[in-house]
Amino acid sequence: MKTVKLTPESIQEITSTLLKRSPSQYTQYEDTVNEILKNIRENSDKALFEYTEKFDGYTMTPENIKVTRQEIEEAYTKLDSEYIDVIRKAASNIRAFHEKQLRNSWFDTKPDGSLLGMKITAIEKLGVYVPGGKAAYPSSVLMNIIPAKVAGVDRIIMCTPPGKTGVIDPGTLVAADIAGADEIYRAGGAQAIGAMAFGTESIPKVDKITGPGNIFVALAKKAVYGFVSIDSIAGPSEVMVLADETANPRYVAADLLSQAEHDELASAILVTTDEKLAEAVNNEIEGFLKTLSRADIIRKSLDNYGYILIASDINEAIDTVNSIASEHLEILTADPFETMSKVRNAGAIFLGEYSSEPLGDYFAGPNHILPTNGTARFFSPVNVDDFIKKSSVIYYSKEALERDHKAIELFAKNEGLTAHANSIAVRFE
C-alpha cells in the first residue's frame, strides 16, 4: 500500500482519485442504458425477453419468468442446514434492529380548533434488485427486504438474473423467502430496473427500487429516478481504519483486505498517528496475500485505491476521516468511543478490535447498504424510513382560520397570488 504523509494537497489528490470510481463517471454507458430503458418502456415483456436471451442466454416466456414455490422449496434442499440457520439468525438480528426505527403518525390539537400532524404510510410496492452469478449475496437480500417488511410495505417484488438454464442461486432464494419477498422474477441488468420502474405485462410497476448491481444497473437506477424512488447510486466498496499505536497491526491488515477483495475498484485506507504501526500493517498485508484466494483482486485494489495515511496527531486523523467520509469506518484507538464522538461523516462505524467490518456485512443487525463515494456527508444507511412516506395533515375550524385569515391574505397578495388570497377571503365575506 502507498504510504502518504497527510497534507491538504495529499488529501485533495486522494479524494479526487476515489471519486473517479463513482458510477456517475461512467457516462460512456449511459446511451446503452437509456436505449434499453426506452425499449422496455415501449415494448414491455417483448423487450425484456429479448434482452434476457441476449445477455443471460436464457429463453424467457410469460410462463417461466416467475420463480415458483416449488423452486424455492427445492432451494432449501440445496443448502446446508447450518447455513440456513445462520441466515435465519442474521434475519432475526436485522429485523430486531430495524424494528427500533419504527415511527408513528402524530397529531397536535390546539384549543382554537386547529389540528396539525404527520401521517406516516408505508410505500405500497417495492422492487428489490439482486445481482446474479458470482455476485450473488444473500446477505444483501436480507438487508433490502427486511426493513421494508418492518416498515409495512404491502408487496415486495424481487428481480434477479437467471443463469443459462434459468436457475437462481439457492442462497438468494432461501434468503428472499426468509426475509419475506412476495414475488421473485428472473430478470437482470438495466432491463430489470426498467421493468420494475415502468411495469410490463409480467412484472408490476413499483414505487421504489433498491439493491446493488453493476454499472448498467447503477446507471439505470439513476435514469429512472423520478419515475420511481431509489435507494442510492452505489459505488465500489470502501473501508477506512482509524488507528493509533494501541491497535493490533494483524487485525488492521485483515480488516483492510476484507474490503479490498470485493473488486479492483474497492478502496482500503488506514489513517494512523503511528509510523511503526503503518510499517507493521504493510508487513502483515504481504503475509496475508500469500494465502488469500482473491489475492490478485486485492493487489489491484490496493495498488490503485489503497493508502496508509500518516497523521501528525489524532485531530488531523479525524479531520481526514470526516473529509473522506468512508462507507465503513473502523476505530481502533485507545478510547474508540471518545474518538467516535468527533466523527461526523461515515456510513457505518465499528468500534474496537472485536467489531470488524464483516460483522456488519452479515450478522449484527444494522444495514450494510451504506453511502459510498463521500456521500456519507449527506446520506444515511438504508433504514425503515426509506420505505415510508409522510403526509402533512391540516385541519382548521372556522374560528381558527378567522384569527389568521388576514395575515394569510396579506402574504399571498405580496407574492402576487391574488387567487390564493381570494381562496381564504371568500370564507369571510
C-alpha positions as CSV (number, residue, x, y, z in Angstrom):
1,M,0.0,0.0,0.0
2,K,1.1,3.6,-0.7
3,T,2.2,5.4,2.5
4,V,1.5,9.1,2.4
5,K,2.1,11.9,4.8
6,L,-1.0,13.9,5.3
7,T,-1.2,17.4,3.8
8,P,-4.1,19.4,2.4
9,E,-2.7,18.7,-1.0
10,S,-2.4,14.9,-0.5
11,I,-6.0,14.7,0.9
12,Q,-7.3,16.6,-2.1
13,E,-5.5,14.3,-4.5
14,I,-6.7,11.1,-2.8
15,T,-10.3,12.4,-2.6
16,S,-10.3,13.2,-6.3
17,T,-8.8,9.7,-7.1
18,L,-11.5,8.0,-5.0
19,L,-14.3,10.0,-6.7
20,K,-13.2,8.6,-10.1
21,R,-14.8,5.3,-9.1
22,S,-18.3,6.8,-8.9
23,P,-20.9,5.4,-11.3
24,S,-21.5,9.0,-12.4
25,Q,-18.1,9.0,-14.0
26,Y,-19.0,6.2,-16.5
27,T,-21.0,8.3,-18.9
28,Q,-19.9,6.2,-21.9
29,Y,-22.5,3.6,-20.9
30,E,-25.5,6.0,-20.5
31,D,-26.6,5.8,-24.1
32,T,-26.8,2.0,-24.0
33,V,-28.7,2.1,-20.7
34,N,-31.1,4.7,-22.0
35,E,-31.8,2.7,-25.1
36,I,-32.6,-0.4,-23.0
37,L,-35.0,1.6,-20.8
38,K,-36.7,3.1,-23.8
39,N,-37.2,-0.3,-25.4
40,I,-38.6,-1.7,-22.1
41,R,-41.0,1.2,-21.7
42,E,-42.3,0.8,-25.3
43,N,-42.2,-2.9,-25.8
44,S,-42.6,-4.3,-22.2
45,D,-42.2,-8.1,-22.0
46,K,-41.1,-8.5,-25.6
47,A,-38.1,-6.3,-25.0
48,L,-37.4,-7.9,-21.6
49,F,-37.4,-11.4,-23.0
50,E,-35.1,-10.4,-25.9
51,Y,-32.6,-8.8,-23.5
52,T,-32.7,-11.9,-21.3
53,E,-31.9,-14.1,-24.3
54,K,-29.1,-11.8,-25.4
55,F,-27.4,-11.1,-22.1
56,D,-28.2,-14.2,-20.0
57,G,-28.6,-16.8,-22.6
58,Y,-32.0,-17.9,-21.2
59,T,-35.2,-18.2,-23.2
60,M,-37.8,-16.5,-21.1
61,T,-41.6,-16.7,-21.5
62,P,-44.6,-15.5,-19.6
63,E,-44.8,-19.0,-18.1
64,N,-41.3,-19.2,-16.7
65,I,-40.4,-15.6,-15.7
66,K,-41.7,-16.0,-12.2
67,V,-40.0,-18.3,-9.7
68,T,-42.4,-20.9,-8.3
69,R,-43.0,-22.0,-4.8
70,Q,-41.6,-25.4,-5.7
71,E,-38.3,-23.9,-6.8
72,I,-38.0,-22.1,-3.5
73,E,-38.6,-25.3,-1.6
74,E,-36.0,-27.1,-3.7
75,A,-33.5,-24.3,-2.9
76,Y,-33.7,-25.2,0.8
77,T,-32.6,-28.8,0.0
78,K,-29.5,-27.5,-1.8
79,L,-28.2,-25.6,1.2
80,D,-26.6,-27.0,4.3
81,S,-29.0,-26.8,7.3
82,E,-26.4,-25.0,9.4
83,Y,-26.1,-22.3,6.8
84,I,-29.9,-21.9,6.7
85,D,-29.9,-21.5,10.4
86,V,-27.3,-18.8,10.2
87,I,-29.4,-16.9,7.6
88,R,-32.4,-17.1,9.9
89,K,-30.4,-15.8,12.9
90,A,-29.0,-12.9,10.8
91,A,-32.5,-12.1,9.6
92,S,-33.7,-12.1,13.2
93,N,-30.9,-9.6,14.2
94,I,-31.6,-7.4,11.2
95,R,-35.4,-7.4,12.0
96,A,-34.9,-6.6,15.7
97,F,-32.5,-3.6,14.9
98,H,-34.9,-2.1,12.3
99,E,-38.0,-2.5,14.4
100,K,-36.5,0.1,16.8
101,Q,-36.6,2.6,13.9
102,L,-40.4,2.5,13.5
103,R,-42.3,5.8,13.7
104,N,-45.9,6.6,14.5
105,S,-48.2,9.2,12.9
106,W,-48.7,12.1,15.2
107,F,-51.4,14.8,15.6
108,D,-51.3,18.0,17.6
109,T,-54.6,19.7,18.5
110,K,-54.9,23.2,19.9
111,P,-57.7,24.9,21.9
112,D,-58.5,27.2,18.9
113,G,-59.8,24.3,16.9
114,S,-56.8,23.6,14.7
115,L,-55.1,20.3,14.2
116,L,-51.7,19.7,12.6
117,G,-50.0,16.4,12.2
118,M,-48.0,13.9,10.1
119,K,-49.5,10.8,8.7
120,I,-46.9,8.0,8.1
121,T,-47.7,5.4,5.5
122,A,-45.5,2.7,4.0
123,I,-45.0,2.6,0.3
124,E,-47.2,0.1,-1.5
125,K,-44.8,-1.7,-3.8
126,L,-41.0,-2.2,-3.5
127,G,-38.7,-3.6,-6.2
128,V,-35.5,-5.2,-5.0
129,Y,-32.7,-5.9,-7.4
130,V,-30.3,-8.8,-6.6
131,P,-27.2,-9.5,-8.7
132,G,-26.7,-13.0,-10.0
133,G,-23.9,-15.3,-11.0
134,K,-20.7,-14.9,-8.9
135,A,-22.1,-11.7,-7.4
136,A,-25.0,-13.4,-5.5
137,Y,-25.1,-12.1,-2.0
138,P,-27.9,-13.5,0.2
139,S,-26.9,-11.0,2.9
140,S,-27.9,-8.1,0.7
141,V,-31.3,-9.8,0.1
142,L,-32.0,-9.7,3.9
143,M,-30.8,-6.1,4.1
144,N,-33.1,-4.8,1.4
145,I,-36.3,-6.8,2.2
146,I,-36.4,-6.9,6.0
147,P,-36.5,-3.2,6.7
148,A,-39.2,-2.8,4.1
149,K,-41.3,-5.6,5.7
150,V,-40.8,-3.9,9.1
151,A,-42.0,-0.6,7.6
152,G,-45.2,-2.3,6.4
153,V,-44.6,-2.4,2.6
154,D,-47.6,-4.3,1.1
155,R,-45.8,-6.0,-1.8
156,I,-42.1,-6.8,-2.4
157,I,-41.1,-7.8,-5.9
158,M,-37.6,-9.1,-6.4
159,C,-35.7,-9.4,-9.7
160,T,-32.5,-11.4,-10.2
161,P,-30.9,-12.6,-13.4
162,P,-31.2,-16.2,-14.4
163,G,-28.3,-18.5,-15.4
164,K,-28.4,-20.0,-18.9
165,T,-30.7,-22.7,-17.5
166,G,-32.9,-20.3,-15.6
167,V,-31.6,-21.5,-12.2
168,I,-31.4,-18.9,-9.5
169,D,-28.7,-19.1,-6.7
170,P,-30.3,-21.2,-3.9
171,G,-28.9,-18.9,-1.2
172,T,-30.6,-16.0,-2.9
173,L,-34.0,-17.8,-3.0
174,V,-33.8,-19.0,0.6
175,A,-32.8,-15.6,1.9
176,A,-35.6,-13.9,0.0
177,D,-38.1,-16.4,1.4
178,I,-36.9,-15.9,5.0
179,A,-36.9,-12.2,4.5
180,G,-40.4,-12.1,3.1
181,A,-40.3,-11.4,-0.6
182,D,-43.8,-11.7,-2.2
183,E,-42.7,-12.4,-5.8
184,I,-39.4,-13.3,-7.5
185,Y,-38.8,-12.8,-11.2
186,R,-36.0,-13.9,-13.5
187,A,-34.8,-10.6,-14.8
188,G,-31.4,-8.9,-14.6
189,G,-29.5,-5.8,-15.7
190,A,-30.8,-2.5,-16.8
191,Q,-33.8,-4.2,-18.3
192,A,-34.9,-5.5,-14.9
193,I,-34.7,-1.9,-13.5
194,G,-36.8,-0.7,-16.4
195,A,-39.3,-3.4,-15.9
196,M,-39.8,-2.5,-12.3
197,A,-39.8,1.2,-13.0
198,F,-42.3,1.2,-15.8
199,G,-44.1,-2.1,-15.5
200,T,-44.5,-4.9,-18.1
201,E,-47.2,-7.5,-18.7
202,S,-45.3,-9.8,-16.3
203,I,-43.6,-7.5,-13.8
204,P,-45.6,-4.9,-11.9
205,K,-44.6,-1.3,-11.7
206,V,-43.2,-0.5,-8.2
207,D,-42.9,2.7,-6.2
208,K,-39.2,2.3,-5.2
209,I,-36.2,0.3,-6.3
210,T,-33.4,-0.7,-4.0
211,G,-30.4,-3.1,-4.3
212,P,-26.9,-3.2,-5.7
213,G,-25.7,-4.1,-9.2
214,N,-23.1,-3.5,-11.9
215,I,-22.6,-0.2,-13.7
216,F,-25.5,-0.8,-16.0
217,V,-27.8,-1.4,-13.1
218,A,-26.5,1.7,-11.2
219,L,-27.0,4.0,-14.3
220,A,-30.4,2.5,-14.9
221,K,-31.5,3.3,-11.4
222,K,-30.1,6.8,-11.8
223,A,-32.1,7.2,-15.1
224,V,-35.5,6.0,-13.7
225,Y,-35.2,8.2,-10.6
226,G,-38.3,10.4,-10.7
227,F,-40.5,7.7,-12.2
228,V,-39.8,5.8,-9.0
229,S,-37.7,6.4,-5.9
230,I,-34.4,4.6,-5.5
231,D,-32.1,4.0,-2.5
232,S,-28.8,5.4,-3.9
233,I,-26.3,5.2,-6.8
234,A,-23.9,2.9,-5.0
235,G,-20.2,2.9,-5.8
236,P,-17.5,0.4,-5.1
237,S,-17.0,-0.8,-1.5
238,E,-14.6,1.1,0.8
239,V,-13.2,0.9,4.3
240,M,-11.2,3.3,6.4
241,V,-9.4,2.2,9.6
242,L,-8.5,4.9,12.1
243,A,-5.9,3.5,14.4
244,D,-3.3,4.7,16.9
245,E,-0.3,2.9,18.5
246,T,-2.6,0.6,20.6
247,A,-4.0,-1.1,17.5
248,N,-3.1,-4.7,16.6
249,P,-1.5,-4.5,13.1
250,R,-2.6,-8.0,12.2
251,Y,-6.2,-7.1,12.8
252,V,-5.9,-3.8,10.9
253,A,-4.4,-5.6,7.9
254,A,-7.0,-8.3,7.9
255,D,-9.8,-5.7,8.0
256,L,-8.4,-3.7,5.2
257,L,-8.1,-6.8,3.0
258,S,-11.7,-7.8,3.8
259,Q,-12.9,-4.9,1.7
260,A,-10.2,-4.9,-0.9
261,E,-11.2,-8.4,-2.0
262,H,-14.6,-7.1,-3.3
263,D,-13.2,-5.9,-6.6
264,E,-10.4,-4.0,-8.2
265,L,-12.2,-0.6,-7.6
266,A,-12.6,-1.2,-3.9
267,S,-10.8,1.2,-1.6
268,A,-9.0,0.4,1.7
269,I,-7.4,3.2,3.7
270,L,-5.5,3.2,7.0
271,V,-5.1,6.6,8.7
272,T,-2.8,6.5,11.8
273,T,-0.7,8.6,14.0
274,D,1.9,5.9,14.4
275,E,4.5,5.1,11.7
276,K,5.6,1.9,13.4
277,L,2.0,0.6,13.1
278,A,1.9,1.6,9.4
279,E,5.0,-0.4,8.7
280,A,3.8,-3.4,10.7
281,V,0.4,-3.3,8.8
282,N,2.2,-3.3,5.5
283,N,4.2,-6.4,6.5
284,E,1.0,-8.2,7.7
285,I,-0.7,-7.5,4.4
286,E,2.1,-9.1,2.4
287,G,1.8,-12.2,4.7
288,F,-1.9,-12.5,4.2
289,L,-1.7,-12.1,0.4
290,K,0.3,-15.3,0.2
291,T,-2.7,-17.3,1.5
292,L,-5.9,-15.4,0.4
293,S,-7.8,-16.8,-2.5
294,R,-8.6,-13.4,-4.1
295,A,-5.1,-12.1,-3.8
296,D,-4.9,-10.9,-7.4
297,I,-8.0,-8.8,-7.0
298,I,-6.8,-7.5,-3.7
299,R,-3.4,-6.4,-5.1
300,K,-5.1,-4.4,-7.9
301,S,-7.4,-2.8,-5.4
302,L,-4.5,-1.8,-3.1
303,D,-2.3,-0.6,-5.9
304,N,-4.9,1.7,-7.2
305,Y,-7.0,2.8,-4.2
306,G,-5.1,1.6,-1.1
307,Y,-3.4,4.1,1.2
308,I,-1.7,4.3,4.5
309,L,-2.0,7.9,5.7
310,I,0.3,9.3,8.4
311,A,-1.3,12.0,10.5
312,S,0.6,14.3,12.8
313,D,-1.9,13.8,15.6
314,I,-5.4,12.4,16.3
315,N,-7.2,15.6,15.4
316,E,-5.6,15.6,11.9
317,A,-6.6,11.9,11.6
318,I,-10.2,12.6,12.5
319,D,-10.3,15.6,10.1
320,T,-9.2,13.2,7.4
321,V,-11.9,10.7,8.3
322,N,-14.5,13.4,8.0
323,S,-13.1,14.7,4.8
324,I,-13.2,11.3,3.0
325,A,-16.5,10.2,4.6
326,S,-15.9,6.5,4.0
327,E,-18.7,3.9,3.7
328,H,-17.2,1.8,6.5
329,L,-15.1,3.3,9.4
330,E,-13.3,1.2,11.9
331,I,-12.0,3.0,15.0
332,L,-9.1,1.1,16.7
333,T,-7.8,3.6,19.3
334,A,-7.2,3.6,23.0
335,D,-10.7,5.0,23.6
336,P,-12.8,4.4,20.5
337,F,-16.0,5.8,22.0
338,E,-14.3,9.1,22.7
339,T,-12.9,9.2,19.2
340,M,-16.3,8.4,17.7
341,S,-17.8,11.4,19.3
342,K,-15.7,13.6,17.0
343,V,-16.6,11.7,13.8
344,R,-19.2,13.5,11.7
345,N,-19.1,11.6,8.4
346,A,-19.2,7.8,8.0
347,G,-21.7,5.3,6.7
348,A,-21.2,2.7,9.5
349,I,-18.9,3.0,12.5
350,F,-17.2,-0.1,14.0
351,L,-15.7,0.4,17.5
352,G,-12.9,-1.6,19.0
353,E,-10.8,-4.6,17.9
354,Y,-13.6,-7.1,18.0
355,S,-16.0,-5.2,15.8
356,S,-14.5,-5.8,12.4
357,E,-16.4,-4.7,9.3
358,P,-17.8,-8.2,8.2
359,L,-19.8,-8.2,11.5
360,G,-21.9,-5.5,9.9
361,D,-22.0,-7.1,6.5
362,Y,-23.6,-10.3,7.7
363,F,-24.9,-10.5,11.2
364,A,-25.1,-7.7,13.8
365,G,-28.3,-6.1,12.5
366,P,-27.6,-2.6,11.2
367,N,-28.0,-2.3,7.5
368,H,-25.0,-2.9,5.3
369,I,-26.4,-0.8,2.4
370,L,-24.4,2.3,3.0
371,P,-23.5,5.6,1.3
372,T,-20.3,5.5,-0.8
373,N,-18.0,7.9,-2.6
374,G,-18.2,10.5,0.1
375,T,-21.9,10.7,0.2
376,A,-21.9,9.8,3.9
377,R,-21.7,13.6,4.3
378,F,-25.4,13.8,3.5
379,F,-26.8,10.2,3.1
380,S,-27.6,7.5,5.7
381,P,-27.7,3.7,5.7
382,V,-30.8,2.1,4.3
383,N,-33.4,2.1,7.1
384,V,-37.1,1.8,7.8
385,D,-37.6,5.5,6.9
386,D,-36.6,4.6,3.3
387,F,-39.8,2.6,2.9
388,I,-42.3,5.1,4.3
389,K,-43.6,8.4,3.2
390,K,-45.1,11.2,5.2
391,S,-48.3,13.2,4.5
392,S,-48.9,16.5,6.3
393,V,-52.3,16.8,7.9
394,I,-54.0,20.2,8.4
395,Y,-57.4,21.0,9.9
396,Y,-58.6,24.4,10.9
397,S,-62.0,25.3,12.3
398,K,-63.8,28.5,11.2
399,E,-62.7,30.2,14.4
400,A,-59.1,29.2,14.0
401,L,-58.9,30.4,10.4
402,E,-60.7,33.6,11.3
403,R,-57.9,34.6,13.6
404,D,-55.3,34.2,10.8
405,H,-57.1,34.9,7.6
406,K,-55.9,38.5,7.1
407,A,-52.3,37.5,7.6
408,I,-52.6,34.8,5.0
409,E,-54.3,37.1,2.5
410,L,-51.6,39.7,3.0
411,F,-48.8,37.1,2.4
412,A,-50.5,35.9,-0.8
413,K,-51.1,39.4,-2.2
414,N,-47.4,40.3,-1.6
415,E,-46.4,37.3,-3.7
416,G,-48.8,38.4,-6.4
417,L,-51.1,35.4,-6.0
418,T,-54.5,37.0,-5.7
419,A,-56.4,33.8,-6.2
420,H,-54.6,32.3,-3.2
421,A,-55.8,35.4,-1.2
422,N,-59.3,35.1,-2.6
423,S,-59.5,31.4,-1.6
424,I,-59.2,32.5,2.0
425,A,-61.1,35.7,1.8
426,V,-64.3,34.3,0.4
427,R,-64.9,32.4,3.6
428,F,-65.3,35.7,5.5
429,E,-67.4,37.7,3.1
